[in-house]
Each structure stands twice: as C-alpha cells, then as structure tokens.
Amino acid sequence: MWWVVGATLVVALVSAYLIWTAGRVERLQARAQLAARALDAHLLRRAAAAAVLAERRYGVELYAAARIALDAQPDEREAAENDLTRQLRTVRLDPTNPDCEAVIAASRRLALARQVHTDLVRDARAARGRPLVRLLRMGHRHTWPRYFDIDDPTLTVPADVPAG
C-alpha cells in the first residue's frame, strides 16, 4: 500500500515540476516578445526625434538616416539603427535645445530597453535550451527569441556645453 502512495507522490511531484517548467518557459517567451515590442517602440521614437532634429537643424544626412531607420524592414533594421547611431554621434548635441534633449532622452531610454530585451532573450533561450524542455518540446509553439544587436545608442554630451 505504501508503495502506491509513494509512487503517486512521485508522479504528482514530477507533474508539478513539469507544469511549473512549462509555465516558466511560456512566461519568459511572452516577456521576451513584449520586450521586443517595447524595443521597437523606442527605436521608432528615437528615429522620429532624430528626423525632427534633422529637419530643424542638421540637414540631409541625419534626416536620411532617420528616415531609413523609420522605414526599415525587420531584416534591415539593425544596420539602419547602427547607421542612425553613427550619424547622431557626428552631430554636436546641445542639451539646452529641446530637439536635442528629445534625441538624448530617447537614446537613453533605448539603451535601457535594449538591455532589458537582451536580458530577457538570454533567459528565454536558456530556459528553452534545457534538455528536458527540448525533449518535451515545451516551447515549440514559439520561434526562438532573437537578440537585437546594435551599437550602444547612448549619446554623450560635450563637456563644454552646460547640462540643462
């Protein structure tokens, strides 16, 4: 009789662990997808702010890079964003100017969103890479989360310009 109770207890514990693991994989996958959407929104905000700045102050090259980043297809997005970051680094940004301030703030928020996205993708990939998860195909309904590999979008303010 005790072996039936023991076997039932073992089956219940294994089942609970598998359900918990499957839930964790699903939660991490969902969080990685939400982080990707948030990253995309921050990329669009920065490109829009850069386009406004270029229209008002800095000209054609920055505006072209911003428009390309706004219109880029998903497979071209990383290159377009890296190009926009390089263009923004060549511009002397004055934090007292509201347009420059918007680009600097958007770049800082983008850097944070990129870090959160990278962390969540790393965690989701690690959870999905475990042998038991792969064996039972717990994450098979979703595509593997992808890293978004861009240069650090944080912009520096020149030392001789007072921060406002």
DSSP file with accessible surface (Angstrom, degrees, kcal/mol):
  #  RESIDUE AA STRUCTURE BP1 BP2  ACC     N-H-->O    O-->H-N    N-H-->O    O-->H-N    TCO  KAPPA ALPHA  PHI   PSI    X-CA   Y-CA   Z-CA
    1    1 A M     >        0   0  162      0, 0.0     4,-1.6     0, 0.0     3,-0.4   0.000 360.0 360.0 360.0 -40.9    0.0    0.0    0.0
    2    2 A W  H  >  +     0   0  217      1,-0.2     4,-2.7     2,-0.2     5,-0.2   0.832 360.0  58.2 -66.4 -31.2    2.8    2.5    0.9
    3    3 A W  H  > S+     0   0  192      2,-0.2     4,-2.6     1,-0.2    -1,-0.2   0.851 104.1  52.3 -68.8 -29.8    4.5    2.0   -2.5
    4    4 A V  H  > S+     0   0   63     -3,-0.4     4,-2.6     2,-0.2    -2,-0.2   0.934 111.3  46.1 -69.2 -42.4    1.3    3.1   -4.2
    5    5 A V  H  X S+     0   0   72     -4,-1.6     4,-2.5     2,-0.2    -2,-0.2   0.927 114.6  48.2 -64.6 -42.9    1.2    6.3   -2.1
    6    6 A G  H  X S+     0   0   33     -4,-2.7     4,-2.5     2,-0.2    -2,-0.2   0.917 112.4  47.6 -63.5 -44.4    4.9    6.8   -2.7
    7    7 A A  H  X S+     0   0   49     -4,-2.6     4,-2.6     2,-0.2    -2,-0.2   0.909 112.4  50.0 -64.2 -40.5    4.5    6.3   -6.5
    8    8 A T  H  X S+     0   0   89     -4,-2.6     4,-2.5     1,-0.2    -2,-0.2   0.913 110.9  49.6 -64.0 -40.9    1.5    8.7   -6.6
    9    9 A L  H  X S+     0   0  105     -4,-2.5     4,-2.5     2,-0.2    -2,-0.2   0.914 111.3  48.6 -64.7 -43.0    3.5   11.3   -4.7
   10   10 A V  H  X S+     0   0   86     -4,-2.5     4,-2.7     2,-0.2     5,-0.3   0.932 112.3  48.6 -63.2 -44.3    6.5   11.0   -7.0
   11   11 A V  H  X S+     0   0   92     -4,-2.6     4,-2.6     1,-0.2    -2,-0.2   0.916 111.8  49.9 -62.5 -41.3    4.2   11.3  -10.1
   12   12 A A  H  X S+     0   0   53     -4,-2.5     4,-2.5     2,-0.2    -2,-0.2   0.916 112.1  47.3 -64.8 -41.9    2.5   14.3   -8.5
   13   13 A L  H  X S+     0   0  111     -4,-2.5     4,-2.5     2,-0.2    -2,-0.2   0.923 113.5  47.2 -67.0 -42.4    5.8   16.0   -7.8
   14   14 A V  H  X S+     0   0   77     -4,-2.7     4,-2.6     2,-0.2    -2,-0.2   0.925 113.1  49.5 -64.9 -42.0    7.2   15.3  -11.3
   15   15 A S  H  X S+     0   0   54     -4,-2.6     4,-2.6    -5,-0.3     5,-0.2   0.919 110.6  49.6 -62.5 -43.6    3.9   16.6  -12.8
   16   16 A A  H  X S+     0   0   57     -4,-2.5     4,-2.6     2,-0.2    -1,-0.2   0.915 111.4  49.5 -62.6 -41.4    4.1   19.7  -10.7
   17   17 A Y  H  X S+     0   0  113     -4,-2.5     4,-2.7     2,-0.2    -2,-0.2   0.920 111.9  48.0 -63.5 -43.4    7.7   20.4  -11.8
   18   18 A L  H  X S+     0   0   49     -4,-2.6     4,-2.6     2,-0.2    -2,-0.2   0.909 112.6  48.3 -65.2 -40.4    6.9   19.9  -15.4
   19   19 A I  H  X S+     0   0  126     -4,-2.6     4,-2.4     2,-0.2    -2,-0.2   0.927 113.0  48.3 -65.3 -42.2    3.8   22.2  -15.2
   20   20 A W  H  X S+     0   0  131     -4,-2.6     4,-2.4    -5,-0.2    -2,-0.2   0.929 112.7  48.4 -63.6 -42.9    5.9   24.8  -13.4
   21   21 A T  H  X S+     0   0    6     -4,-2.7     4,-2.5     2,-0.2    -2,-0.2   0.920 111.2  49.5 -64.1 -44.5    8.7   24.5  -16.0
   22   22 A A  H  X S+     0   0   34     -4,-2.6     4,-2.4     1,-0.2    -1,-0.2   0.920 111.8  49.4 -62.0 -40.6    6.3   24.8  -18.9
   23   23 A G  H  X S+     0   0   23     -4,-2.4     4,-2.7     2,-0.2    -2,-0.2   0.904 110.2  50.8 -64.2 -40.2    4.7   27.9  -17.4
   24   24 A R  H  X S+     0   0   89     -4,-2.4     4,-2.7     2,-0.2     5,-0.3   0.926 109.7  49.5 -64.1 -43.6    8.2   29.4  -16.8
   25   25 A V  H  X S+     0   0    3     -4,-2.5     4,-2.4     1,-0.2    -2,-0.2   0.937 113.2  47.2 -61.2 -44.1    9.1   28.8  -20.5
   26   26 A E  H  X S+     0   0   50     -4,-2.4     4,-2.6     2,-0.2    -2,-0.2   0.915 112.8  48.5 -64.2 -43.7    5.9   30.4  -21.6
   27   27 A R  H  X S+     0   0  132     -4,-2.7     4,-2.7     2,-0.2    -2,-0.2   0.924 112.7  47.3 -63.3 -44.2    6.2   33.4  -19.3
   28   28 A L  H  X S+     0   0    6     -4,-2.7     4,-2.3     2,-0.2    96,-0.2   0.900 112.3  50.3 -65.0 -39.0    9.8   34.0  -20.4
   29   29 A Q  H  X S+     0   0    3     -4,-2.4     4,-2.1    -5,-0.3    -2,-0.2   0.932 112.2  47.2 -63.7 -44.4    8.9   33.7  -24.0
   30   30 A A  H  X S+     0   0   45     -4,-2.6     4,-2.4     1,-0.2    -2,-0.2   0.912 112.1  49.9 -64.6 -41.2    6.0   36.2  -23.6
   31   31 A R  H  X S+     0   0  139     -4,-2.7     4,-2.5     1,-0.2    -1,-0.2   0.889 109.3  51.8 -65.8 -37.3    8.2   38.6  -21.7
   32   32 A A  H  X S+     0   0    3     -4,-2.3     4,-2.0    88,-0.2    -1,-0.2   0.901 110.2  49.2 -65.9 -38.1   10.8   38.4  -24.4
   33   33 A Q  H  X S+     0   0   69     -4,-2.1     4,-2.0     2,-0.2    -2,-0.2   0.909 111.7  48.5 -67.3 -40.6    8.2   39.2  -27.1
   34   34 A L  H  X S+     0   0  101     -4,-2.4     4,-2.4     1,-0.2    -2,-0.2   0.900 110.4  51.5 -65.4 -38.7    6.9   42.1  -25.1
   35   35 A A  H  X S+     0   0   10     -4,-2.5     4,-2.6     2,-0.2    -1,-0.2   0.876 107.3  53.4 -65.6 -35.6   10.4   43.4  -24.6
   36   36 A A  H  X S+     0   0   41     -4,-2.0     4,-2.3     2,-0.2    -1,-0.2   0.908 109.9  47.9 -64.9 -40.4   11.0   43.2  -28.4
   37   37 A R  H  X S+     0   0  155     -4,-2.0     4,-2.2     2,-0.2    -2,-0.2   0.908 112.3  48.7 -66.1 -40.8    7.8   45.3  -29.0
   38   38 A A  H  X S+     0   0   46     -4,-2.4     4,-2.4     2,-0.2    -2,-0.2   0.908 110.8  50.8 -65.3 -40.6    9.0   47.8  -26.4
   39   39 A L  H  X S+     0   0    4     -4,-2.6     4,-2.5     2,-0.2    -2,-0.2   0.925 109.3  51.4 -61.2 -43.3   12.4   48.0  -28.0
   40   40 A D  H  X S+     0   0   64     -4,-2.3     4,-2.3     1,-0.2    -2,-0.2   0.913 109.1  50.6 -61.0 -41.7   10.8   48.5  -31.4
   41   41 A A  H  X S+     0   0   32     -4,-2.2     4,-2.4     1,-0.2    -1,-0.2   0.913 111.1  48.2 -63.7 -41.3    8.7   51.4  -30.0
   42   42 A H  H  X S+     0   0   37     -4,-2.4     4,-2.3     2,-0.2    -1,-0.2   0.871 109.2  53.4 -68.0 -35.7   11.8   53.0  -28.5
   43   43 A L  H  X S+     0   0    3     -4,-2.5     4,-2.4     1,-0.2    -2,-0.2   0.924 110.5  47.3 -62.3 -42.9   13.7   52.6  -31.8
   44   44 A L  H  X S+     0   0   65     -4,-2.3     4,-2.6     2,-0.2    -2,-0.2   0.901 110.8  51.6 -66.1 -40.8   10.8   54.4  -33.6
   45   45 A R  H  X S+     0   0  134     -4,-2.4     4,-2.5     2,-0.2    -1,-0.2   0.915 111.6  46.9 -62.4 -42.8   10.7   57.2  -31.0
   46   46 A R  H  X S+     0   0    0     -4,-2.3     4,-2.5    60,-0.2    -2,-0.2   0.931 112.9  48.4 -66.2 -43.1   14.4   57.8  -31.4
   47   47 A A  H  X S+     0   0    0     -4,-2.4     4,-2.2     2,-0.2    -2,-0.2   0.911 112.6  49.0 -64.2 -38.9   14.3   57.8  -35.2
   48   48 A A  H  X S+     0   0   43     -4,-2.6     4,-2.3     2,-0.2    -1,-0.2   0.923 111.9  48.2 -66.2 -42.3   11.3   60.2  -35.2
   49   49 A A  H  X S+     0   0   19     -4,-2.5     4,-2.4     1,-0.2    -2,-0.2   0.899 111.8  50.2 -64.8 -38.1   13.1   62.5  -32.7
   50   50 A A  H  X S+     0   0    0     -4,-2.5     4,-2.7     2,-0.2    -1,-0.2   0.888 108.7  52.3 -67.2 -36.7   16.2   62.4  -34.9
   51   51 A A  H  X S+     0   0    8     -4,-2.2     4,-2.4     2,-0.2    -2,-0.2   0.922 110.5  47.4 -65.6 -41.6   14.2   63.2  -38.0
   52   52 A V  H  X S+     0   0   50     -4,-2.3     4,-1.9     2,-0.2    -2,-0.2   0.933 113.0  49.0 -63.9 -44.3   12.6   66.2  -36.3
   53   53 A L  H  X>S+     0   0    0     -4,-2.4     4,-2.4     1,-0.2     5,-1.0   0.924 111.6  49.2 -61.0 -42.8   16.1   67.4  -35.2
   54   54 A A  I  <>S+     0   0    3     -4,-2.7     5,-2.0     1,-0.2    -1,-0.2   0.884 109.2  52.2 -66.6 -38.8   17.5   66.9  -38.6
   55   55 A E  I  <5S+     0   0  128     -4,-2.4    -1,-0.2     1,-0.2    -2,-0.2   0.888 118.2  36.9 -62.9 -38.2   14.7   68.9  -40.2
   56   56 A R  I  <5S-     0   0  162     -4,-1.9    -2,-0.2    -5,-0.2    -1,-0.2   0.764 137.7  -4.9 -87.3 -27.6   15.2   71.8  -37.9
   57   57 A R  I  <5S+     0   0  118     -4,-2.4    -3,-0.2    -5,-0.2    -2,-0.1   0.713 118.5  44.3-133.5 -47.7   18.9   71.9  -37.5
   58   58 A Y  I   <S-     0   0   71     -5,-1.0     4,-0.3     1,-0.2     3,-0.3   0.525  80.1-143.3-106.8  -8.1   21.3   69.3  -39.0
   59   59 A G     >< -     0   0   33     -5,-2.0     4,-1.8    -6,-0.2    -1,-0.2  -0.355  41.3 -18.7  98.0-160.6   20.4   68.6  -42.5
   60   60 A V  H  > S+     0   0  120      1,-0.2     4,-3.0     2,-0.2     5,-0.2   0.843 117.4  52.7 -71.1 -45.1   20.2   65.8  -45.1
   61   61 A E  H  > S+     0   0  141     -3,-0.3     4,-2.2     2,-0.2    -1,-0.2   0.932 114.2  42.4 -63.9 -45.8   22.5   63.0  -43.9
   62   62 A L  H  > S+     0   0    3     -4,-0.3     4,-2.5     2,-0.2    -1,-0.2   0.919 115.6  50.7 -66.2 -40.3   20.9   62.8  -40.4
   63   63 A Y  H  X S+     0   0   81     -4,-1.8     4,-2.7     1,-0.2    -2,-0.2   0.922 110.1  49.8 -63.5 -41.7   17.4   63.1  -41.9
   64   64 A A  H  X S+     0   0   42     -4,-3.0     4,-2.6     1,-0.2    -1,-0.2   0.921 111.3  48.5 -63.5 -43.1   18.1   60.3  -44.4
   65   65 A A  H  X S+     0   0    3     -4,-2.2     4,-2.2    -5,-0.2    19,-0.2   0.906 112.5  49.0 -64.2 -39.6   19.5   58.0  -41.7
   66   66 A A  H  X S+     0   0    0     -4,-2.5     4,-2.3     2,-0.2    -2,-0.2   0.917 112.2  47.7 -66.2 -42.9   16.4   58.7  -39.6
   67   67 A R  H  X S+     0   0   91     -4,-2.7     4,-2.2     2,-0.2    -2,-0.2   0.904 111.0  51.0 -65.4 -40.6   14.0   58.0  -42.4
   68   68 A I  H  X S+     0   0   96     -4,-2.6     4,-0.9    -5,-0.2    -1,-0.2   0.920 111.1  48.9 -62.5 -41.2   15.8   54.8  -43.4
   69   69 A A  H  < S+     0   0    0     -4,-2.2     3,-0.4    11,-0.2    -2,-0.2   0.894 112.2  48.8 -65.8 -37.3   15.6   53.7  -39.7
   70   70 A L  H  < S+     0   0   42     -4,-2.3    -1,-0.2     1,-0.2    -2,-0.2   0.871 119.3  37.5 -68.1 -36.1   11.9   54.5  -39.6
   71   71 A D  H  < S+     0   0   96     -4,-2.2    -1,-0.2    -5,-0.2    -2,-0.2   0.406  87.8 127.7 -97.1   1.1   11.1   52.7  -42.9
   72   72 A A     <  -     0   0   17     -4,-0.9     5,-0.1    -3,-0.4    -3,-0.0  -0.283  57.2-125.9 -67.0 143.2   13.5   49.7  -42.5
   73   73 A Q    >>  -     0   0  113      1,-0.1     3,-1.4     4,-0.0     4,-0.9  -0.424  35.2 -99.7 -77.2 160.4   12.2   46.2  -42.8
   74   74 A P  G >4 S+     0   0  102      0, 0.0     3,-0.6     0, 0.0     4,-0.4   0.855 123.2  50.3 -55.2 -36.8   12.9   43.8  -39.9
   75   75 A D  G 34 S+     0   0  133      1,-0.2     4,-0.2     2,-0.1     3,-0.1   0.689 116.3  42.0 -77.6 -13.6   15.9   42.2  -41.6
   76   76 A E  G <> S+     0   0  107     -3,-1.4     4,-2.0     1,-0.1    -1,-0.2   0.431  89.7  95.1-103.9  -2.3   17.4   45.6  -42.4
   77   77 A R  H <X S+     0   0   25     -4,-0.9     4,-2.6    -3,-0.6     5,-0.2   0.879  78.5  52.2 -65.0 -43.3   16.6   47.1  -39.0
   78   78 A E  H  > S+     0   0   54     -4,-0.4     4,-2.3     1,-0.2    -1,-0.2   0.933 112.1  45.9 -61.4 -45.6   19.9   46.5  -37.2
   79   79 A A  H  > S+     0   0   67      1,-0.2     4,-2.2     2,-0.2    -1,-0.2   0.910 113.3  49.9 -64.0 -41.2   22.0   48.1  -39.9
   80   80 A A  H  X S+     0   0    9     -4,-2.0     4,-2.3     1,-0.2   -11,-0.2   0.911 111.9  47.7 -65.1 -41.3   19.7   51.1  -40.2
   81   81 A E  H  X S+     0   0    0     -4,-2.6     4,-2.5     2,-0.2    -1,-0.2   0.887 110.6  51.5 -68.6 -37.6   19.8   51.7  -36.5
   82   82 A N  H  X S+     0   0   27     -4,-2.3     4,-2.3    -5,-0.2    -1,-0.2   0.904 110.0  50.2 -64.0 -39.5   23.5   51.4  -36.4
   83   83 A D  H  X S+     0   0   52     -4,-2.2     4,-2.4     2,-0.2    -2,-0.2   0.920 110.1  49.8 -63.9 -43.0   23.8   53.9  -39.2
   84   84 A L  H  X S+     0   0    0     -4,-2.3     4,-2.7   -19,-0.2    -2,-0.2   0.919 109.4  51.8 -62.7 -41.4   21.5   56.3  -37.3
   85   85 A T  H  X S+     0   0    0     -4,-2.5     4,-2.0     1,-0.2    -2,-0.2   0.930 110.0  49.0 -61.4 -43.4   23.6   55.9  -34.2
   86   86 A R  H  X S+     0   0  122     -4,-2.3     4,-1.0     1,-0.2    -1,-0.2   0.915 111.7  49.4 -62.6 -41.3   26.7   56.8  -36.1
   87   87 A Q  H >X S+     0   0   39     -4,-2.4     4,-0.6     1,-0.2     3,-0.6   0.906 110.1  50.8 -64.6 -41.0   25.1   59.8  -37.7
   88   88 A L  H >< S+     0   0    1     -4,-2.7     3,-0.7     1,-0.2    -1,-0.2   0.850 105.6  56.4 -66.3 -32.2   23.9   61.0  -34.3
   89   89 A R  H 3< S+     0   0  119     -4,-2.0    -1,-0.2     1,-0.2    -2,-0.2   0.750 102.3  55.9 -71.7 -22.1   27.4   60.7  -32.8
   90   90 A T  H << S+     0   0  107     -4,-1.0     2,-0.3    -3,-0.6    -1,-0.2   0.663  94.1  85.7 -81.1 -14.9   28.8   63.0  -35.5
   91   91 A V  S << S-     0   0   23     -3,-0.7     2,-0.9    -4,-0.6   -33,-0.0  -0.667  81.9-126.9 -90.2 139.2   26.3   65.7  -34.5
   92   92 A R        -     0   0  139     -2,-0.3     2,-0.5    65,-0.1    65,-0.1  -0.754  30.5-154.1 -84.9 107.9   27.1   68.1  -31.7
   93   93 A L        -     0   0    4     -2,-0.9    68,-0.1    63,-0.3     3,-0.0  -0.735   7.5-156.2 -92.8 128.6   24.1   67.9  -29.4
   94   94 A D    >   -     0   0   46     -2,-0.5     3,-1.8     1,-0.1     7,-0.3  -0.896   4.7-156.2-102.6 111.6   23.2   70.8  -27.2
   95   95 A P  T 3  S+     0   0   11      0, 0.0    -1,-0.1     0, 0.0     6,-0.1   0.651  91.0  65.1 -67.0 -11.5   21.1   69.6  -24.2
   96   96 A T  T 3  S+     0   0   84     66,-0.1    67,-0.0     4,-0.1     3,-0.0   0.689  85.0  85.4 -81.4 -16.0   19.6   73.1  -23.8
   97   97 A N  S <> S-     0   0   31     -3,-1.8     4,-2.8     1,-0.1     5,-0.2  -0.715  78.5-141.0 -83.3 128.4   17.9   72.7  -27.2
   98   98 A P  H  > S+     0   0  100      0, 0.0     4,-2.0     0, 0.0    -1,-0.1   0.858 100.9  51.7 -60.7 -34.3   14.5   70.8  -26.8
   99   99 A D  H  > S+     0   0   29      2,-0.2     4,-1.7     1,-0.2   -46,-0.2   0.917 112.8  44.4 -69.1 -41.9   15.0   68.9  -30.0
  100  100 A C  H  > S+     0   0    0     -6,-0.3     4,-2.7     2,-0.2     5,-0.2   0.902 111.2  54.8 -66.3 -40.5   18.5   67.7  -29.0
  101  101 A E  H  X S+     0   0   79     -4,-2.8     4,-2.7    -7,-0.3     5,-0.2   0.895 106.2  52.2 -59.5 -39.9   17.2   66.9  -25.5
  102  102 A A  H  X S+     0   0   43     -4,-2.0     4,-2.4    -5,-0.2    -1,-0.2   0.908 111.0  46.6 -64.5 -40.6   14.4   64.7  -27.0
  103  103 A V  H  X S+     0   0    0     -4,-1.7     4,-2.3   -54,-0.2    -2,-0.2   0.920 113.2  48.7 -68.5 -42.5   17.0   62.7  -29.0
  104  104 A I  H  X S+     0   0    2     -4,-2.7     4,-2.1     2,-0.2    51,-0.3   0.941 114.2  45.8 -62.5 -45.4   19.3   62.4  -26.0
  105  105 A A  H  X S+     0   0   18     -4,-2.7     4,-2.5     1,-0.2     5,-0.2   0.916 112.5  50.5 -65.1 -41.9   16.4   61.2  -23.8
  106  106 A A  H  X S+     0   0    4     -4,-2.4     4,-2.3    -5,-0.2    -1,-0.2   0.889 109.7  51.6 -64.3 -36.4   15.1   58.8  -26.5
  107  107 A S  H  X S+     0   0    0     -4,-2.3     4,-2.2     2,-0.2    -1,-0.2   0.892 109.5  49.5 -67.9 -38.2   18.6   57.3  -26.8
  108  108 A R  H  X S+     0   0  132     -4,-2.1     4,-1.9     2,-0.2    -2,-0.2   0.921 112.4  46.8 -65.8 -44.1   18.9   56.8  -23.1
  109  109 A R  H  X S+     0   0  120     -4,-2.5     4,-2.6     1,-0.2    -2,-0.2   0.881 110.9  53.5 -64.9 -36.2   15.5   55.0  -23.0
  110  110 A L  H  X S+     0   0    0     -4,-2.3     4,-2.7    -5,-0.2    -2,-0.2   0.906 105.7  52.9 -64.0 -41.3   16.5   53.0  -26.0
  111  111 A A  H  X S+     0   0   16     -4,-2.2     4,-2.0     2,-0.2    -1,-0.2   0.920 111.5  46.2 -61.5 -40.9   19.7   51.8  -24.3
  112  112 A L  H  X S+     0   0  120     -4,-1.9     4,-2.5     2,-0.2    -2,-0.2   0.933 112.6  49.3 -67.4 -43.8   17.7   50.7  -21.3
  113  113 A A  H  X S+     0   0   13     -4,-2.6     4,-2.6     1,-0.2    -2,-0.2   0.891 110.2  52.0 -62.8 -38.2   15.1   48.9  -23.5
  114  114 A R  H  X S+     0   0   48     -4,-2.7     4,-2.6     2,-0.2    -1,-0.2   0.910 109.8  48.7 -64.6 -40.9   17.9   47.2  -25.4
  115  115 A Q  H  X S+     0   0   91     -4,-2.0     4,-2.5     2,-0.2    -2,-0.2   0.930 112.2  47.9 -66.3 -43.4   19.4   45.9  -22.2
  116  116 A V  H  X S+     0   0   67     -4,-2.5     4,-2.5     2,-0.2     5,-0.2   0.930 112.9  49.2 -61.9 -44.2   16.1   44.6  -20.8
  117  117 A H  H  X S+     0   0    9     -4,-2.6     4,-2.7    -5,-0.2     5,-0.2   0.931 110.8  49.7 -61.4 -45.1   15.4   42.9  -24.2
  118  118 A T  H  X S+     0   0   36     -4,-2.6     4,-2.5     1,-0.2    -1,-0.2   0.921 111.5  48.9 -61.4 -43.4   18.9   41.3  -24.2
  119  119 A D  H  X S+     0   0   51     -4,-2.5     4,-2.4     1,-0.2    -1,-0.2   0.919 113.2  46.3 -63.6 -43.6   18.4   40.0  -20.7
  120  120 A L  H  X S+     0   0   14     -4,-2.5     4,-2.6     2,-0.2   -88,-0.2   0.888 112.2  50.2 -69.8 -36.5   15.0   38.5  -21.4
  121  121 A V  H  X S+     0   0    0     -4,-2.7     4,-2.8    -5,-0.2     5,-0.3   0.933 110.4  50.7 -65.4 -42.3   16.1   36.9  -24.6
  122  122 A R  H  X S+     0   0  117     -4,-2.5     4,-2.3    -5,-0.2    -2,-0.2   0.942 113.0  45.7 -59.7 -45.4   19.1   35.4  -22.8
  123  123 A D  H  X S+     0   0   57     -4,-2.4     4,-2.4     2,-0.2    -1,-0.2   0.908 113.6  48.6 -65.8 -41.8   16.8   34.0  -20.1
  124  124 A A  H  X S+     0   0    1     -4,-2.6     4,-2.5   -96,-0.2    -1,-0.2   0.914 112.5  48.0 -66.0 -41.1   14.2   32.7  -22.6
  125  125 A R  H  X S+     0   0   89     -4,-2.8     4,-1.3    -5,-0.2    -1,-0.2   0.889 111.6  50.6 -67.2 -37.0   16.9   31.0  -24.7
  126  126 A A  H  < S+     0   0   61     -4,-2.3     4,-0.5    -5,-0.3    -2,-0.2   0.921 112.0  47.0 -66.2 -42.1   18.5   29.4  -21.6
  127  127 A A  H >< S+     0   0    8     -4,-2.4     3,-0.9     1,-0.2    -2,-0.2   0.909 114.4  46.6 -66.0 -41.3   15.1   28.1  -20.4
  128  128 A R  H 3< S+     0   0   20     -4,-2.5    -1,-0.2     1,-0.2    -2,-0.2   0.703 106.4  60.9 -74.1 -18.2   14.3   26.7  -23.8
  129  129 A G  T 3< S+     0   0   24     -4,-1.3    -1,-0.2    -5,-0.2    -2,-0.2   0.528  75.3 114.4 -86.6  -6.1   17.7   25.2  -24.2
  130  130 A R  S <> S-     0   0  119     -3,-0.9     4,-2.5    -4,-0.5     5,-0.2  -0.382  74.5-122.7 -65.7 144.8   17.4   22.9  -21.2
  131  131 A P  H  > S+     0   0   94      0, 0.0     4,-2.9     0, 0.0     5,-0.2   0.888 109.3  48.0 -58.4 -43.3   17.4   19.2  -22.1
  132  132 A L  H  > S+     0   0   64      2,-0.2     4,-2.4     1,-0.2     6,-0.1   0.906 112.2  49.9 -66.3 -38.3   14.1   18.4  -20.5
  133  133 A V  H  4>S+     0   0    5      2,-0.2     5,-2.1     1,-0.2     4,-0.4   0.915 114.3  44.8 -66.0 -42.1   12.4   21.4  -22.2
  134  134 A R  H ><5S+     0   0  152     -4,-2.5     3,-0.7     3,-0.2    -2,-0.2   0.913 112.2  52.2 -67.2 -41.8   13.8   20.4  -25.6
  135  135 A L  H 3<5S+     0   0  135     -4,-2.9    -2,-0.2     1,-0.2    -1,-0.2   0.922 117.3  37.2 -61.5 -43.3   12.9   16.7  -25.1
  136  136 A L  T 3<5S-     0   0   83     -4,-2.4    -1,-0.2    -5,-0.2    -2,-0.2   0.404 105.4-130.3 -90.9   1.7    9.3   17.5  -24.2
  137  137 A R  T X 5 +     0   0  157     -3,-0.7     3,-1.0    -4,-0.4    -3,-0.2   0.887  44.6 164.2  52.3  50.6    9.1   20.4  -26.8
  138  138 A M  T 3 <S+     0   0   26     -5,-2.1     3,-0.2     1,-0.2    -4,-0.1   0.768  73.0  37.0 -71.5 -26.4    7.7   22.8  -24.3
  139  139 A G  T >  S+     0   0    5     -6,-0.4     3,-1.6   -11,-0.2    -1,-0.2   0.180  79.3 115.5-110.2  20.0    8.5   25.9  -26.3
  140  140 A H  T <   +     0   0  105     -3,-1.0    -1,-0.1     1,-0.3    -2,-0.1   0.691  65.8  66.4 -68.1 -17.7    7.8   24.6  -29.8
  141  141 A R  T 3  S+     0   0  168     -3,-0.2     2,-0.3    -4,-0.2    -1,-0.3   0.686  99.6  58.7 -76.5 -16.3    4.8   26.9  -30.4
  142  142 A H  S <  S-     0   0   42     -3,-1.6     2,-0.1     1,-0.0    -3,-0.0  -0.828  85.3-115.1-113.8 152.9    7.1   30.0  -30.5
  143  143 A T        -     0   0  113     -2,-0.3    -2,-0.1     1,-0.1     3,-0.1  -0.461  48.7 -87.9 -76.2 158.0   10.1   30.9  -32.5
  144  144 A W        -     0   0  106     -2,-0.1    -1,-0.1     1,-0.1     2,-0.1  -0.445  49.6-109.3 -64.8 134.1   13.4   31.3  -30.8
  145  145 A P        -     0   0   11      0, 0.0     2,-0.4     0, 0.0    -1,-0.1  -0.394  35.2-142.1 -65.4 142.8   13.8   34.8  -29.4
  146  146 A R        -     0   0  166   -114,-0.1     2,-0.1    -3,-0.1   -25,-0.1  -0.872   7.3-123.5-110.5 142.9   16.4   36.8  -31.3
  147  147 A Y        -     0   0   98     -2,-0.4     2,-0.7   -26,-0.1   -29,-0.0  -0.441  17.1-136.9 -72.6 151.6   18.9   39.3  -30.0
  148  148 A F        -     0   0   31    -34,-0.2     2,-1.0    -2,-0.1   -30,-0.1  -0.926  22.3-160.3-112.0 103.1   18.8   42.8  -31.5
  149  149 A D        +     0   0  113     -2,-0.7     2,-0.3   -31,-0.0    -2,-0.0  -0.749  28.8 141.4 -96.4  99.6   22.5   43.6  -31.9
  150  150 A I        -     0   0    4     -2,-1.0   -71,-0.1   -69,-0.1    -2,-0.1  -0.906  54.6 -89.8-129.6 162.8   23.1   47.3  -32.3
  151  151 A D        -     0   0   66     -2,-0.3   -66,-0.0     1,-0.2    -1,-0.0  -0.289  62.9 -78.9 -62.9 157.0   25.8   49.7  -31.1
  152  152 A D        -     0   0   80      1,-0.2    -1,-0.2     2,-0.0   -41,-0.1  -0.416  43.3-155.7 -60.0 117.8   25.3   51.3  -27.7
  153  153 A P        +     0   0    0      0, 0.0     2,-0.2     0, 0.0    -1,-0.2   0.477  51.6 122.1 -81.5   1.8   22.8   54.0  -28.5
  154  154 A T        -     0   0   48    -46,-0.1     2,-0.4   -44,-0.1   -50,-0.1  -0.454  52.0-149.4 -67.8 130.2   23.7   56.2  -25.5
  155  155 A L        -     0   0    8    -51,-0.3     2,-0.3    -2,-0.2    -1,-0.0  -0.806   4.5-137.3-102.4 142.6   24.8   59.7  -26.7
  156  156 A T        -     0   0  127     -2,-0.4   -63,-0.3   -67,-0.0     3,-0.0  -0.728  10.7-135.3 -98.9 147.5   27.4   61.8  -24.9
  157  157 A V        -     0   0   46     -2,-0.3   -63,-0.1   -65,-0.1     6,-0.1  -0.839  32.5-103.6 -99.1 134.3   27.0   65.5  -24.3
  158  158 A P    >   -     0   0   32      0, 0.0     3,-1.1     0, 0.0    -1,-0.1  -0.242  24.6-127.1 -56.9 146.3   30.1   67.6  -24.9
  159  159 A A  T 3  S+     0   0  109      1,-0.2     4,-0.1     3,-0.0    -2,-0.0   0.801 105.4  58.2 -68.3 -29.3   31.8   68.7  -21.7
  160  160 A D  T 3  S+     0   0  113      2,-0.1    -1,-0.2     0, 0.0    -3,-0.0   0.578  89.8  83.5 -82.6  -3.7   31.8   72.4  -22.7
  161  161 A V  S <  S-     0   0   25     -3,-1.1     2,-0.1   -68,-0.1    -4,-0.0  -0.857  85.1-125.2 -98.9 122.7   28.0   72.5  -23.0
  162  162 A P        -     0   0   96      0, 0.0     2,-0.2     0, 0.0   -66,-0.1  -0.426  23.9-118.9 -69.2 136.5   26.3   73.1  -19.7
  163  163 A A              0   0   94      1,-0.1   -67,-0.0    -2,-0.1   -69,-0.0  -0.566 360.0 360.0 -73.4 139.2   23.7   70.4  -18.9
  164  164 A G              0   0   92     -2,-0.2    -1,-0.1   -69,-0.0   -68,-0.0  -0.115 360.0 360.0-112.7 360.0   20.2   71.9  -18.5
